[in-house]
Amino acid sequence: MASISFKAKVETVYNIDDSVAYLRVKVPKLERKHCDMQAFRFHPKFGGIANSDLFPNALERLRRDRLGDYVRLDKIPENVTIDTSGFLAKVSFDA
């Protein structure tokens, strides 16, 4: 499977009374450096555009459809893994 991964800082969102509401990770603009390009070149859906100028648009659509602008750590989407053991959280998912 073609995988996409990136690292981001975990942000804390507070309620009005300064209690913690939830934790979230901001999703950056996905680029080729975030992708396993060898797997994308042989992917049945993305293989034809992996080396073209259309690939960034496909990555933007994946980001918008699967993740959105932020990923809440209490509502992680299906097939998305988030490892928060280090300073930065590592987010990865398959295309």
Biopython code that builds the backbone (N, CA, C, O; Angstrom):
import numpy as np
from Bio.PDB.StructureBuilder import StructureBuilder

atoms = [
    (1, "MET", "N", (0.834, -1.177, 0.000)),
    (1, "MET", "CA", (0.000, 0.000, 0.000)),
    (1, "MET", "C", (0.878, 1.240, 0.000)),
    (1, "MET", "O", (1.963, 1.242, 0.582)),
    (2, "ALA", "N", (0.420, 2.261, -0.635)),
    (2, "ALA", "CA", (1.122, 3.537, -0.685)),
    (2, "ALA", "C", (0.827, 4.301, 0.602)),
    (2, "ALA", "O", (-0.332, 4.565, 0.921)),
    (3, "SER", "N", (1.870, 4.652, 1.333)),
    (3, "SER", "CA", (1.673, 5.312, 2.622)),
    (3, "SER", "C", (2.112, 6.769, 2.573)),
    (3, "SER", "O", (3.008, 7.148, 1.818)),
    (4, "ILE", "N", (1.466, 7.554, 3.385)),
    (4, "ILE", "CA", (1.776, 8.963, 3.552)),
    (4, "ILE", "C", (2.010, 9.189, 5.036)),
    (4, "ILE", "O", (1.216, 8.747, 5.866)),
    (5, "SER", "N", (3.096, 9.876, 5.373)),
    (5, "SER", "CA", (3.368, 10.162, 6.779)),
    (5, "SER", "C", (3.995, 11.540, 6.919)),
    (5, "SER", "O", (4.697, 12.020, 6.029)),
    (6, "PHE", "N", (3.725, 12.157, 8.052)),
    (6, "PHE", "CA", (4.295, 13.456, 8.374)),
    (6, "PHE", "C", (4.372, 13.598, 9.882)),
    (6, "PHE", "O", (3.736, 12.849, 10.624)),
    (7, "LYS", "N", (5.159, 14.567, 10.327)),
    (7, "LYS", "CA", (5.289, 14.863, 11.752)),
    (7, "LYS", "C", (4.750, 16.256, 12.016)),
    (7, "LYS", "O", (4.921, 17.170, 11.210)),
    (8, "ALA", "N", (4.098, 16.400, 13.158)),
    (8, "ALA", "CA", (3.529, 17.692, 13.533)),
    (8, "ALA", "C", (3.456, 17.793, 15.048)),
    (8, "ALA", "O", (3.455, 16.786, 15.756)),
    (9, "LYS", "N", (3.397, 19.007, 15.523)),
    (9, "LYS", "CA", (3.311, 19.266, 16.956)),
    (9, "LYS", "C", (1.873, 19.083, 17.428)),
    (9, "LYS", "O", (0.928, 19.458, 16.735)),
    (10, "VAL", "N", (1.721, 18.507, 18.603)),
    (10, "VAL", "CA", (0.400, 18.326, 19.199)),
    (10, "VAL", "C", (0.004, 19.638, 19.872)),
    (10, "VAL", "O", (0.750, 20.182, 20.687)),
    (11, "GLU", "N", (-1.177, 20.136, 19.520)),
    (11, "GLU", "CA", (-1.694, 21.378, 20.084)),
    (11, "GLU", "C", (-2.800, 21.052, 21.082)),
    (11, "GLU", "O", (-3.562, 20.103, 20.894)),
    (12, "THR", "N", (-2.878, 21.844, 22.134)),
    (12, "THR", "CA", (-3.925, 21.690, 23.127)),
    (12, "THR", "C", (-4.968, 22.783, 22.922)),
    (12, "THR", "O", (-4.631, 23.962, 22.813)),
    (13, "VAL", "N", (-6.227, 22.384, 22.871)),
    (13, "VAL", "CA", (-7.338, 23.325, 22.742)),
    (13, "VAL", "C", (-8.046, 23.367, 24.093)),
    (13, "VAL", "O", (-8.386, 22.330, 24.663)),
    (14, "TYR", "N", (-8.263, 24.581, 24.594)),
    (14, "TYR", "CA", (-8.841, 24.766, 25.924)),
    (14, "TYR", "C", (-10.279, 25.246, 25.840)),
    (14, "TYR", "O", (-10.686, 25.913, 24.888)),
    (15, "ASN", "N", (-11.040, 24.881, 26.879)),
    (15, "ASN", "CA", (-12.384, 25.417, 27.048)),
    (15, "ASN", "C", (-12.288, 26.838, 27.603)),
    (15, "ASN", "O", (-11.197, 27.321, 27.906)),
    (16, "ILE", "N", (-13.411, 27.486, 27.729)),
    (16, "ILE", "CA", (-13.422, 28.861, 28.227)),
    (16, "ILE", "C", (-12.980, 28.947, 29.686)),
    (16, "ILE", "O", (-12.502, 29.993, 30.124)),
    (17, "ASP", "N", (-13.133, 27.857, 30.445)),
    (17, "ASP", "CA", (-12.721, 27.858, 31.854)),
    (17, "ASP", "C", (-11.300, 27.308, 32.049)),
    (17, "ASP", "O", (-10.942, 26.894, 33.151)),
    (18, "ASP", "N", (-10.516, 27.305, 31.010)),
    (18, "ASP", "CA", (-9.109, 26.860, 31.008)),
    (18, "ASP", "C", (-8.930, 25.370, 31.275)),
    (18, "ASP", "O", (-7.833, 24.947, 31.640)),
    (19, "SER", "N", (-9.963, 24.571, 31.105)),
    (19, "SER", "CA", (-9.794, 23.127, 31.161)),
    (19, "SER", "C", (-9.500, 22.627, 29.742)),
    (19, "SER", "O", (-9.880, 23.262, 28.758)),
    (20, "VAL", "N", (-8.830, 21.499, 29.655)),
    (20, "VAL", "CA", (-8.443, 20.960, 28.354)),
    (20, "VAL", "C", (-9.671, 20.392, 27.652)),
    (20, "VAL", "O", (-10.361, 19.528, 28.191)),
    (21, "ALA", "N", (-9.935, 20.881, 26.455)),
    (21, "ALA", "CA", (-11.063, 20.376, 25.672)),
    (21, "ALA", "C", (-10.637, 19.134, 24.887)),
    (21, "ALA", "O", (-11.268, 18.082, 24.991)),
    (22, "TYR", "N", (-9.559, 19.262, 24.098)),
    (22, "TYR", "CA", (-9.043, 18.137, 23.329)),
    (22, "TYR", "C", (-7.657, 18.487, 22.800)),
    (22, "TYR", "O", (-7.220, 19.636, 22.863)),
    (23, "LEU", "N", (-6.983, 17.478, 22.282)),
    (23, "LEU", "CA", (-5.683, 17.646, 21.643)),
    (23, "LEU", "C", (-5.861, 17.453, 20.145)),
    (23, "LEU", "O", (-6.690, 16.656, 19.707)),
    (24, "ARG", "N", (-5.074, 18.190, 19.361)),
    (24, "ARG", "CA", (-5.194, 18.075, 17.917)),
    (24, "ARG", "C", (-3.836, 18.249, 17.259)),
    (24, "ARG", "O", (-2.891, 18.764, 17.857)),
    (25, "VAL", "N", (-3.766, 17.801, 16.006)),
    (25, "VAL", "CA", (-2.560, 17.917, 15.192)),
    (25, "VAL", "C", (-2.955, 18.634, 13.904)),
    (25, "VAL", "O", (-3.929, 18.255, 13.254)),
    (26, "LYS", "N", (-2.207, 19.662, 13.539)),
    (26, "LYS", "CA", (-2.478, 20.381, 12.299)),
    (26, "LYS", "C", (-1.900, 19.588, 11.134)),
    (26, "LYS", "O", (-0.758, 19.132, 11.194)),
    (27, "VAL", "N", (-2.680, 19.423, 10.083)),
    (27, "VAL", "CA", (-2.256, 18.675, 8.899)),
    (27, "VAL", "C", (-1.602, 19.654, 7.926)),
    (27, "VAL", "O", (-2.237, 20.625, 7.512)),
    (28, "PRO", "N", (-0.342, 19.415, 7.554)),
    (28, "PRO", "CA", (0.320, 20.334, 6.615)),
    (28, "PRO", "C", (-0.130, 20.065, 5.182)),
    (28, "PRO", "O", (-0.865, 19.115, 4.913)),
    (29, "LYS", "N", (0.322, 20.912, 4.278)),
    (29, "LYS", "CA", (0.103, 20.655, 2.853)),
    (29, "LYS", "C", (0.943, 19.445, 2.488)),
    (29, "LYS", "O", (2.162, 19.459, 2.661)),
    (30, "LEU", "N", (0.303, 18.399, 1.986)),
    (30, "LEU", "CA", (1.018, 17.170, 1.657)),
    (30, "LEU", "C", (1.790, 17.343, 0.356)),
    (30, "LEU", "O", (1.274, 17.877, -0.626)),
    (31, "GLU", "N", (3.028, 16.883, 0.368)),
    (31, "GLU", "CA", (3.905, 16.966, -0.789)),
    (31, "GLU", "C", (4.520, 15.602, -1.053)),
    (31, "GLU", "O", (4.272, 14.642, -0.324)),
    (32, "ARG", "N", (5.321, 15.531, -2.101)),
    (32, "ARG", "CA", (5.971, 14.268, -2.461)),
    (32, "ARG", "C", (6.884, 13.743, -1.356)),
    (32, "ARG", "O", (7.047, 12.533, -1.202)),
    (33, "LYS", "N", (7.477, 14.651, -0.593)),
    (33, "LYS", "CA", (8.387, 14.231, 0.469)),
    (33, "LYS", "C", (7.679, 13.468, 1.586)),
    (33, "LYS", "O", (8.333, 12.763, 2.354)),
    (34, "HIS", "N", (6.375, 13.593, 1.692)),
    (34, "HIS", "CA", (5.606, 12.881, 2.697)),
    (34, "HIS", "C", (5.181, 11.486, 2.240)),
    (34, "HIS", "O", (4.666, 10.700, 3.034)),
    (35, "CYS", "N", (5.396, 11.183, 0.966)),
    (35, "CYS", "CA", (4.860, 9.960, 0.361)),
    (35, "CYS", "C", (5.945, 8.925, 0.104)),
    (35, "CYS", "O", (7.116, 9.252, -0.091)),
    (36, "ASP", "N", (5.519, 7.673, 0.110)),
    (36, "ASP", "CA", (6.359, 6.570, -0.353)),
    (36, "ASP", "C", (6.175, 6.500, -1.870)),
    (36, "ASP", "O", (5.295, 5.800, -2.370)),
    (37, "MET", "N", (7.023, 7.239, -2.594)),
    (37, "MET", "CA", (6.815, 7.417, -4.030)),
    (37, "MET", "C", (6.948, 6.109, -4.811)),
    (37, "MET", "O", (6.265, 5.936, -5.820)),
    (38, "GLN", "N", (7.795, 5.197, -4.381)),
    (38, "GLN", "CA", (7.921, 3.912, -5.073)),
    (38, "GLN", "C", (6.591, 3.159, -5.049)),
    (38, "GLN", "O", (6.185, 2.573, -6.052)),
    (39, "ALA", "N", (5.925, 3.178, -3.916)),
    (39, "ALA", "CA", (4.625, 2.510, -3.816)),
    (39, "ALA", "C", (3.558, 3.261, -4.612)),
    (39, "ALA", "O", (2.671, 2.633, -5.189)),
    (40, "PHE", "N", (3.627, 4.584, -4.652)),
    (40, "PHE", "CA", (2.649, 5.358, -5.418)),
    (40, "PHE", "C", (2.798, 5.128, -6.917)),
    (40, "PHE", "O", (1.803, 5.171, -7.641)),
    (41, "ARG", "N", (4.005, 4.888, -7.397)),
    (41, "ARG", "CA", (4.204, 4.648, -8.828)),
    (41, "ARG", "C", (3.535, 3.353, -9.287)),
    (41, "ARG", "O", (3.170, 3.225, -10.456)),
    (42, "PHE", "N", (3.372, 2.397, -8.376)),
    (42, "PHE", "CA", (2.744, 1.114, -8.719)),
    (42, "PHE", "C", (1.323, 0.990, -8.171)),
    (42, "PHE", "O", (0.717, -0.078, -8.260)),
    (43, "HIS", "N", (0.794, 2.059, -7.613)),
    (43, "HIS", "CA", (-0.561, 2.050, -7.062)),
    (43, "HIS", "C", (-1.570, 2.012, -8.206)),
    (43, "HIS", "O", (-1.374, 2.709, -9.201)),
    (44, "PRO", "N", (-2.645, 1.223, -8.104)),
    (44, "PRO", "CA", (-3.609, 1.129, -9.202)),
    (44, "PRO", "C", (-4.319, 2.454, -9.509)),
    (44, "PRO", "O", (-4.647, 2.717, -10.666)),
    (45, "LYS", "N", (-4.556, 3.274, -8.512)),
    (45, "LYS", "CA", (-5.274, 4.529, -8.725)),
    (45, "LYS", "C", (-4.326, 5.691, -9.035)),
    (45, "LYS", "O", (-4.622, 6.506, -9.909)),
    (46, "PHE", "N", (-3.195, 5.779, -8.335)),
    (46, "PHE", "CA", (-2.308, 6.928, -8.449)),
    (46, "PHE", "C", (-1.071, 6.672, -9.303)),
    (46, "PHE", "O", (-0.259, 7.580, -9.480)),
    (47, "GLY", "N", (-0.906, 5.478, -9.832)),
    (47, "GLY", "CA", (0.281, 5.144, -10.608)),
    (47, "GLY", "C", (0.467, 5.991, -11.852)),
    (47, "GLY", "O", (1.599, 6.319, -12.208)),
    (48, "GLY", "N", (-0.601, 6.347, -12.508)),
    (48, "GLY", "CA", (-0.512, 7.130, -13.729)),
    (48, "GLY", "C", (-0.172, 8.591, -13.516)),
    (48, "GLY", "O", (0.313, 9.254, -14.433)),
    (49, "ILE", "N", (-0.421, 9.108, -12.309)),
    (49, "ILE", "CA", (-0.158, 10.523, -12.067)),
    (49, "ILE", "C", (0.947, 10.761, -11.041)),
    (49, "ILE", "O", (1.205, 11.905, -10.667)),
    (50, "ALA", "N", (1.601, 9.695, -10.584)),
    (50, "ALA", "CA", (2.613, 9.841, -9.526)),
    (50, "ALA", "C", (3.770, 10.723, -9.944)),
    (50, "ALA", "O", (4.334, 11.420, -9.100)),
    (51, "ASN", "N", (4.143, 10.721, -11.203)),
    (51, "ASN", "CA", (5.266, 11.531, -11.664)),
    (51, "ASN", "C", (4.819, 12.757, -12.452)),
    (51, "ASN", "O", (5.637, 13.381, -13.128)),
    (52, "SER", "N", (3.557, 13.111, -12.382)),
    (52, "SER", "CA", (3.063, 14.231, -13.174)),
    (52, "SER", "C", (2.780, 15.438, -12.288)),
    (52, "SER", "O", (2.922, 15.378, -11.066)),
    (53, "ASP", "N", (2.378, 16.531, -12.925)),
    (53, "ASP", "CA", (2.031, 17.747, -12.208)),
    (53, "ASP", "C", (0.647, 17.651, -11.550)),
    (53, "ASP", "O", (0.262, 18.547, -10.799)),
    (54, "LEU", "N", (-0.085, 16.598, -11.817)),
    (54, "LEU", "CA", (-1.405, 16.396, -11.215)),
    (54, "LEU", "C", (-1.317, 15.782, -9.819)),
    (54, "LEU", "O", (-2.294, 15.807, -9.071)),
    (55, "PHE", "N", (-0.167, 15.236, -9.465)),
    (55, "PHE", "CA", (-0.016, 14.526, -8.186)),
    (55, "PHE", "C", (-0.254, 15.432, -6.976)),
    (55, "PHE", "O", (-0.926, 14.992, -6.043)),
    (56, "PRO", "N", (0.259, 16.680, -6.931)),
    (56, "PRO", "CA", (-0.045, 17.527, -5.768)),
    (56, "PRO", "C", (-1.536, 17.771, -5.565)),
    (56, "PRO", "O", (-1.999, 17.875, -4.429)),
    (57, "ASN", "N", (-2.289, 17.864, -6.657)),
    (57, "ASN", "CA", (-3.741, 18.035, -6.527)),
    (57, "ASN", "C", (-4.390, 16.785, -5.947)),
    (57, "ASN", "O", (-5.331, 16.883, -5.159)),
    (58, "ALA", "N", (-3.897, 15.613, -6.330)),
    (58, "ALA", "CA", (-4.423, 14.364, -5.777)),
    (58, "ALA", "C", (-4.108, 14.266, -4.285)),
    (58, "ALA", "O", (-4.933, 13.796, -3.501)),
    (59, "LEU", "N", (-2.915, 14.710, -3.899)),
    (59, "LEU", "CA", (-2.559, 14.704, -2.477)),
    (59, "LEU", "C", (-3.423, 15.676, -1.683)),
    (59, "LEU", "O", (-3.823, 15.377, -0.558)),
    (60, "GLU", "N", (-3.711, 16.829, -2.261)),
    (60, "GLU", "CA", (-4.578, 17.798, -1.590)),
    (60, "GLU", "C", (-5.983, 17.230, -1.388)),
    (60, "GLU", "O", (-6.606, 17.449, -0.349)),
    (61, "ARG", "N", (-6.469, 16.504, -2.383)),
    (61, "ARG", "CA", (-7.788, 15.893, -2.252)),
    (61, "ARG", "C", (-7.786, 14.792, -1.188)),
    (61, "ARG", "O", (-8.746, 14.663, -0.427)),
    (62, "LEU", "N", (-6.718, 14.002, -1.131)),
    (62, "LEU", "CA", (-6.604, 12.989, -0.075)),
    (62, "LEU", "C", (-6.603, 13.639, 1.297)),
    (62, "LEU", "O", (-7.281, 13.171, 2.212)),
    (63, "ARG", "N", (-5.837, 14.725, 1.441)),
    (63, "ARG", "CA", (-5.762, 15.422, 2.724)),
    (63, "ARG", "C", (-7.137, 15.957, 3.127)),
    (63, "ARG", "O", (-7.560, 15.806, 4.273)),
    (64, "ARG", "N", (-7.820, 16.576, 2.183)),
    (64, "ARG", "CA", (-9.122, 17.173, 2.476)),
    (64, "ARG", "C", (-10.160, 16.103, 2.817)),
    (64, "ARG", "O", (-10.932, 16.272, 3.760)),
    (65, "ASP", "N", (-10.185, 15.008, 2.061)),
    (65, "ASP", "CA", (-11.205, 13.974, 2.261)),
    (65, "ASP", "C", (-10.954, 13.115, 3.489)),
    (65, "ASP", "O", (-11.894, 12.769, 4.204)),
    (66, "ARG", "N", (-9.704, 12.770, 3.741)),
    (66, "ARG", "CA", (-9.402, 11.839, 4.835)),
    (66, "ARG", "C", (-9.123, 12.521, 6.166)),
    (66, "ARG", "O", (-9.532, 12.025, 7.216)),
    (67, "LEU", "N", (-8.425, 13.662, 6.128)),
    (67, "LEU", "CA", (-7.965, 14.257, 7.376)),
    (67, "LEU", "C", (-8.591, 15.610, 7.694)),
    (67, "LEU", "O", (-8.945, 15.867, 8.845)),
    (68, "GLY", "N", (-8.730, 16.462, 6.714)),
    (68, "GLY", "CA", (-9.186, 17.823, 6.972)),
    (68, "GLY", "C", (-8.000, 18.698, 7.352)),
    (68, "GLY", "O", (-6.851, 18.360, 7.068)),
    (69, "ASP", "N", (-8.287, 19.823, 7.995)),
    (69, "ASP", "CA", (-7.215, 20.742, 8.392)),
    (69, "ASP", "C", (-6.549, 20.315, 9.690)),
    (69, "ASP", "O", (-5.352, 20.534, 9.881)),
    (70, "TYR", "N", (-7.319, 19.707, 10.580)),
    (70, "TYR", "CA", (-6.801, 19.241, 11.865)),
    (70, "TYR", "C", (-7.301, 17.830, 12.122)),
    (70, "TYR", "O", (-8.372, 17.445, 11.653)),
    (71, "VAL", "N", (-6.510, 17.057, 12.877)),
    (71, "VAL", "CA", (-6.932, 15.728, 13.321)),
    (71, "VAL", "C", (-7.004, 15.764, 14.839)),
    (71, "VAL", "O", (-5.999, 15.976, 15.518)),
    (72, "ARG", "N", (-8.191, 15.555, 15.353)),
    (72, "ARG", "CA", (-8.344, 15.493, 16.813)),
    (72, "ARG", "C", (-7.885, 14.132, 17.301)),
    (72, "ARG", "O", (-8.203, 13.109, 16.694)),
    (73, "LEU", "N", (-7.134, 14.117, 18.403)),
    (73, "LEU", "CA", (-6.608, 12.856, 18.914)),
    (73, "LEU", "C", (-7.675, 12.004, 19.588)),
    (73, "LEU", "O", (-7.462, 10.809, 19.796)),
    (74, "ASP", "N", (-8.809, 12.585, 19.930)),
    (74, "ASP", "CA", (-9.894, 11.784, 20.484)),
    (74, "ASP", "C", (-10.860, 11.293, 19.410)),
    (74, "ASP", "O", (-11.747, 10.488, 19.694)),
    (75, "LYS", "N", (-10.690, 11.778, 18.165)),
    (75, "LYS", "CA", (-11.543, 11.358, 17.041)),
    (75, "LYS", "C", (-10.658, 11.069, 15.824)),
    (75, "LYS", "O", (-10.783, 11.726, 14.790)),
    (76, "ILE", "N", (-9.784, 10.104, 15.952)),
    (76, "ILE", "CA", (-8.864, 9.762, 14.864)),
    (76, "ILE", "C", (-9.641, 9.026, 13.774)),
    (76, "ILE", "O", (-10.350, 8.064, 14.072)),
    (77, "PRO", "N", (-9.520, 9.463, 12.510)),
    (77, "PRO", "CA", (-10.234, 8.793, 11.421)),
    (77, "PRO", "C", (-9.769, 7.347, 11.229)),
    (77, "PRO", "O", (-8.706, 6.953, 11.707)),
    (78, "GLU", "N", (-10.579, 6.577, 10.526)),
    (78, "GLU", "CA", (-10.252, 5.190, 10.237)),
    (78, "GLU", "C", (-8.979, 5.095, 9.408)),
    (78, "GLU", "O", (-8.733, 5.950, 8.557)),
    (79, "ASN", "N", (-8.173, 4.078, 9.639)),
    (79, "ASN", "CA", (-6.933, 3.791, 8.911)),
    (79, "ASN", "C", (-5.877, 4.880, 9.060)),
    (79, "ASN", "O", (-4.974, 4.968, 8.228)),
    (80, "VAL", "N", (-5.962, 5.704, 10.088)),
    (80, "VAL", "CA", (-4.958, 6.713, 10.383)),
    (80, "VAL", "C", (-4.331, 6.346, 11.722)),
    (80, "VAL", "O", (-5.039, 6.083, 12.694)),
    (81, "THR", "N", (-2.999, 6.329, 11.770)),
    (81, "THR", "CA", (-2.303, 6.053, 13.019)),
    (81, "THR", "C", (-1.534, 7.292, 13.434)),
    (81, "THR", "O", (-0.926, 7.971, 12.607)),
    (82, "ILE", "N", (-1.571, 7.578, 14.728)),
    (82, "ILE", "CA", (-0.852, 8.720, 15.283)),
    (82, "ILE", "C", (-0.028, 8.225, 16.461)),
    (82, "ILE", "O", (-0.562, 7.671, 17.421)),
    (83, "ASP", "N", (1.288, 8.435, 16.373)),
    (83, "ASP", "CA", (2.210, 8.042, 17.428)),
    (83, "ASP", "C", (2.660, 9.304, 18.141)),
    (83, "ASP", "O", (3.370, 10.124, 17.560)),
    (84, "THR", "N", (2.255, 9.470, 19.398)),
    (84, "THR", "CA", (2.584, 10.666, 20.157)),
    (84, "THR", "C", (3.670, 10.418, 21.185)),
    (84, "THR", "O", (3.775, 11.168, 22.155)),
    (85, "SER", "N", (4.480, 9.389, 21.000)),
    (85, "SER", "CA", (5.494, 9.059, 21.999)),
    (85, "SER", "C", (6.670, 10.027, 21.997)),
    (85, "SER", "O", (7.344, 10.164, 23.018)),
    (86, "GLY", "N", (6.933, 10.697, 20.888)),
    (86, "GLY", "CA", (8.048, 11.626, 20.824)),
    (86, "GLY", "C", (7.602, 13.063, 20.997)),
    (86, "GLY", "O", (6.450, 13.332, 21.338)),
    (87, "PHE", "N", (8.538, 13.999, 20.757)),
    (87, "PHE", "CA", (8.204, 15.422, 20.845)),
    (87, "PHE", "C", (7.181, 15.799, 19.786)),
    (87, "PHE", "O", (6.235, 16.536, 20.064)),
    (88, "LEU", "N", (7.370, 15.294, 18.569)),
    (88, "LEU", "CA", (6.413, 15.515, 17.493)),
    (88, "LEU", "C", (5.590, 14.249, 17.290)),
    (88, "LEU", "O", (6.100, 13.137, 17.432)),
    (89, "ALA", "N", (4.336, 14.423, 16.964)),
    (89, "ALA", "CA", (3.463, 13.294, 16.682)),
    (89, "ALA", "C", (3.678, 12.860, 15.240)),
    (89, "ALA", "O", (3.739, 13.698, 14.340)),
    (90, "LYS", "N", (3.794, 11.559, 15.018)),
    (90, "LYS", "CA", (3.936, 11.029, 13.660)),
    (90, "LYS", "C", (2.581, 10.495, 13.218)),
    (90, "LYS", "O", (2.016, 9.587, 13.827)),
    (91, "VAL", "N", (2.079, 11.087, 12.138)),
    (91, "VAL", "CA", (0.779, 10.716, 11.584)),
    (91, "VAL", "C", (1.040, 9.978, 10.277)),
    (91, "VAL", "O", (1.803, 10.449, 9.435)),
    (92, "SER", "N", (0.404, 8.817, 10.108)),
    (92, "SER", "CA", (0.573, 8.070, 8.859)),
    (92, "SER", "C", (-0.746, 7.388, 8.500)),
    (92, "SER", "O", (-1.542, 7.008, 9.358)),
    (93, "PHE", "N", (-0.934, 7.253, 7.184)),
    (93, "PHE", "CA", (-2.119, 6.573, 6.666)),
    (93, "PHE", "C", (-1.813, 6.067, 5.266)),
    (93, "PHE", "O", (-0.864, 6.515, 4.624)),
    (94, "ASP", "N", (-2.627, 5.130, 4.803)),
    (94, "ASP", "CA", (-2.462, 4.550, 3.478)),
    (94, "ASP", "C", (-3.435, 5.195, 2.514)),
    (94, "ASP", "O", (-4.566, 5.525, 2.870)),
    (95, "ALA", "N", (-2.968, 5.369, 1.274)),
    (95, "ALA", "CA", (-3.805, 5.965, 0.236)),
    (95, "ALA", "C", (-4.714, 4.930, -0.377)),
    (95, "ALA", "O", (-5.495, 5.247, -1.274)),
]
sb = StructureBuilder()
sb.init_structure("model")
sb.init_model(0)
sb.init_chain("A")
sb.init_seg("    ")
for serial, (resi, resn, name, xyz) in enumerate(atoms, 1):
    if name == "N":
        sb.init_residue(resn, " ", resi, " ")
    sb.init_atom(name, np.array(xyz, "f"), 0.0, 1.0, " ", f" {name:<3s}", serial, name[0])
structure = sb.get_structure()
